[in-house]
Each structure stands twice: as C-alpha cells, then as structure tokens.
Amino acid sequence: MKRWIFGGVAAAVLAGGAFFALAPYNIAASVPHLPGVGEALHQYLKNAVRARSAALEVPEHVDLSDPGLVRLGAGHYATGCQTCHGAPGIARSPVVEGMQPAPPELTSEAWSGKDFYWIARHGFKYTGMPAWPGEGRDDEPWALAAFLTQYDGFDAESYAEAAYGAADAWQAGAVRFGEPSGAVSVDQACVRCHGEDGLGRDGTAPKLAGQSEAWLTLVLDAYAEGHRQSGFMEPLAAGLSEATREAVARDYAGRTAAWEGRVLPLGDPLRGEALAQRGDEHQDLASCASCHEGAGADGLSPRRADTPRIAGQDGYWLVNWLHMYRDAAGEGHGSGDAAGPKTPRWALMVAAAKPLTDADILDLAAYYAGR
C-alpha cells in the first residue's frame, strides 16, 4: 500500500514538474482561456476580495457620500484608472481591450464601498491592477471608493466637472491618458483638487493659499523624491523639475484668502482647544499652538516658515494627518527608521502625536477646523 502511495506522489511530482517546465498552457493574451478557466479565476477573485473586505470598517470620520471626497476620488480615477477602465461616458482605450483579462468597465453595482477600498489599496497580482502607490497611506483609497460607489450617477460632463473642475475639460472621444483636451499644465493639475483659489474645492483637498513658500517647497520636494508618501501627490510631483516645484510653491504662497475649515460632526472643540493651547502633562501631550500658532494678523499662522498653518484647515484632513503622524506612516516609506530626509520637524510631530488617542485627534480636529 505504501508503495502505491509513494508511487502516486512521485507521479504527481513528475507530472507537475513536467507541466511547469514544458508550460503547455498558453499564457498569451491573444488566446482566450480554456472554457471555464477564466470564469473560475474571476469568481475566485471576487470571493477573495469579499472575504477580506468584510473585515474592514469605514473610519468614523469618512463619509463616502461626501462631495469633496467623491471629487478627490474622481480626480485620482482620471489620472490613475481611466486609461484602462474608461470613465462615465468615456470608452476604454482599444489598447487595453487586448489585455487578458481586459480591465472591466466599472459600475457602482459591481462592488461595495469596502470592496472598492480593498481593491484600490491592494490591487491584484497578474492582472496589471496595481496596489495603492502611497505606501502607508491607508486613508487615501477611501476617496476612490467614495467615487466608485457613485460611479453610475455620473455622465461625461458631471464626471469632468468632478475630476477636472470644468464640464468641458474632457473633449476626447475615447480615453486619453489622464489628460483633458491638450496638454495639462501644472496649474491645471493643481487646480483639479486644490481649486483656483487654493482653498481645496470645498473639502476636496487641503487648503494651500497663504502657506509659506518654504513649507510648500519642502513638501513638494519630499513628494517628488519619495520621502513623503501619497498616492495623490507622488505621481504628480515626481515629474516636476525643482524650478517648477518652487514656482508652484511661490504661486500658492502668494495667494491670500480667509480659511474657513469644514468641521466634522465629531469631537469636542472645547476639549480640543484645551489640548491645543496647553497640552496635557499627565498624558504627555504637547501644546499644538506652541508651533502652529502665534504669527500673522490673526495669530493663527505658525512662527516658523517650515511649519504649516492648520487653523481653518478642514477637519477631515486634520484627522488623517494626525493619524498618519501618530502611526508614523506616510513619510520615510512608512517608517520612522527608514533612511532618507523627512520634511522638517517630522520627528517632532511623530513624538507629539504618538500619545494621542482617537478621541484626542477628533477633538483637536474639531477645534482647529473651526478656528
């Protein structure tokens, strides 16, 4: 009996080795799968996504129906996804239809919001679907999930308005590689998310108008050089020359505007004020105001040029950044021990944010967004 077992195992090993070495199954994209193979692989993919996304929880501060989050997701979709998947009212490129499997034309009914998040965050092996480009930025793919859950509600014009800021920004008859008609200028790329006035298109992106030129330059350099992680910013900043990054920083620094942050319906602003102004000695919490306030006509700008203004920034972004610093993600390839320069005072922010609880973060965001 043992000989039969050993013989069967040996035959299976030899057959498997022969299959591996001779490669009889044709992997060419020009040849369809054998009947049932493609369907089985696709069903396994769906099962794998749903088995993993079921354990996800949408963060408390994330509203997948928020128009700003939807616009941000649309903007990233136009840059990173549209080429392969097409877009509302815009066909897929004929080139990608030769892929095996071909990238599907998407629909809001295909997956849940948590499914879309998992897919955007992790991607798929052997399909050309990449994982999220910003290592450690678990917050960012929720924007793409927000857009995709409402995908079927867009047509070509409303999609262009969401993604580019203008209904006539898309004029090609078929998918182009992430660009509206003509070449995209740096200004157009920034305006898509940060707005003509630099105030973030009603929550789509952080406010930049009036930040110091030094801070904006340092952050753009960090994104361009891969020292600060973001699936939104790294792909855009990586292609900019040093002179262009300096020009963008100078432009936004020269804009003046009154910041009025959107306050999340979470957190206690009075407790947030106490934490921001005085810290908490018992919890080893530093005062935020000692670095981020004290200058400008209203006293709400930082005293140092290498420190950003946060008073009046939207609560959504304040929560994300505080989580990012507390968890030491998003800079230095997601690790405080990684080599390479960080943005100035990065280590100070990591140390200051480390003791914060989720409730502390919500309270601080409620206070600063309402200033």
Steps between C-alpha positions, in 0.01 A plus 500: 500500500783734589661433163179606326491821704866580436454417134198726471682788670804453277281495188322817614834672562632395160181607325503832680866553417437419136204738488711774659800443272320445170230762566228346280235753610522799267536823699479727194244780542408448133359155583183461711500285813378145464127470576428559868851612597436874469167473678656300785784750541260795500274338757800425720605866471153615610498255789849609608404868503177452689653267755757768587293816466236360736737563791553866410334784685442838339679750728269711712605825332459365144170576327491319167222731378700817574523703174858608572614143551315394185671777300840398634434141399387611155820700455718204588288271283560731203874483556550140606204289387330654198756381248413135559142509630350789305278745685135608509415579138859429389593170338800289594804528279500231228855416608395361838226287347781270389592427861409164652301556706385831353446770767124512559285802439399588852161535658383602844313171524806281454649539847430659838689803631718276716567274200610800293726615782667160532555475125644853477723446802638158409449440126521157334797285409544405133235741369672838464285638784751671734489546874457855628816698415529679837656252742349530845218731389206285596280811512523596133323212319173590676470790257508265202247275675273803553509584128453144381197440722333785309650422159168427330365841601751684278494580131795636300431863593440452871801270516720764335368760743583276796840385375627813326287785634330582169232318301679565168841390624464162329458516123658182371277242337678213673716467807818706504775444749366702790497833317226739395514642148852617423792475738444533871681792657631481854240759598218288358624193685505688831168676443321170446522427871616817675279741308559825310528684832712239674228427755444136411173501304271476804678214668644319200860565606698692763511880495828640366438873448725700729710213630866598511701457183769317697254243635332439164838456328622257763184290479500493119867397505420223748219367279714524186791314659287229660564604860138590562242246393176574314321325218361840402809719519799277424401418138444870428804642681744239370494645149558862604837668482639674807435839338139407427442383856639829626272693263191307616593567864555869430165526321294348782694681771419830331124442505302656781171364624301453816514138608171355616534135589227243470438359846420130530192409707739329742719607787481760777649835390519632858710206612695532176576863583632403843724232347620730222581795725634328810556135418455245776787433737348180637460353151832645380321703231682803361329828415423526127472879520864539606606408144194553280374838624623841610570687175304692238237765544265259671768307687396175329810449287816324623805700604736283292497477121560124512177438690154495336195694602227264620243740648207508258607182318219248443437251778526202266861580412598584856376159616686321219828683564490445874437130446784494247747658742380299799545176308825624339363429151524700181857626534829320467318212327271445795769463765663742736820296468519511120791674335456822310407856594159579642313828495634732771404421855341173392644321801353767729152441358535123536602542863220753567232287337605164643307535832179620330191284527238489225283727718787750542542515122131564439495772767808677361357483146167644620681791662741590219251451217268748671758774555 
